[in-house]
Amino acid sequence: MSELTSTPTMRGYAEGQVALAGQTPAASRPRTAVRAQPVLAGRGERPATPAERLADRSNRTRNARFGEINVTYLEHAEVDFESDTELLPREDDVLRLIVLLEGEFTLKHDDASATLGKRDSGLILNPSPVSYTADTTCRVVICDIPADHGGLAAVPRSAPFVVGRADAAVPAALGAFLVDLLRQDSSRLSPIARAQIADVLRTLVTSTVMSLAVAGCSGWDLRKQRLAALRHIAARYADPDLSSASVAEHLGLSRRSLQRLFEDEDRTVAQRIQEVRTQHAVARLKDKKYAQVSLSEIATLAGFGSTVAMRRAVQDSTNLTPTDLRRKALLSA
């Protein structure tokens, strides 16, 4: 296997200062965007396949396998892929750790999006598509490990992906170690040396993946439950019986557990309910289509139990009574 050109320090690896053997250093050579380009060689004009794009950038890729763990160094320019598997193929039941040495890229799923910077790491936990986009040159090291590996049997996978930031030193240090491995000529390693490296790598990768997954999925689960609560409030705000207790019951949580979901927020569940109802009341009071609708009916439509409750909420929010707010809106229409 070809070697990666050496750099003086481990710090250089972590900061992405990697050049491939026989090439001009990356900082001084022109960048080639890794995008789907027409392929004309006897096949008619059509977009290049992921495999063809991968082959086109093979001179900027190094790969090695240690036991069941596959390690790849990859340099690319601007890309816009619907799935990380277009960047580098992987099996469905594989956990993928991407450590960013240089540049910036974004991971996106239906329910989540995160932009990663230098020394950040992303752990893709599920086979469902996670898009990968970058508007600048990136250098990444990718580590794929089977999800059924013994040390990862209990890894949480509720999130499509999780992110470790640069201040989490372990993933960045692991990225440096992986690049160092790829600098070696693996064909010269004895079977005993390869086995020893595989054991060390297995321990490092397993502990890193587990720590990222546990922390990230815990936060993901809280966000999902909080979002479910907010969606329920948005859908049921007009129900006068909507309360913290009914939201907790809908989610299958105790009231205390529901309160804990919003401990880091600036409003409680009850305040959220009041806020949504007030927003709808104010919107109707300003809407000329509701100019002839009584305040009592608007209070009912917005979920308030009485005009008194609506008046207090609207006045706290706008410093105007419902009547004054409606009059002002009609005059300015």
Summary of the structure (lengths in Angstrom):
residues: 333
radius of gyration: 27.4
end to end distance: 73.8
largest distance: 87.1
contacts: 999
relative contact order: 0.10
helix: 47%
strand: 18%
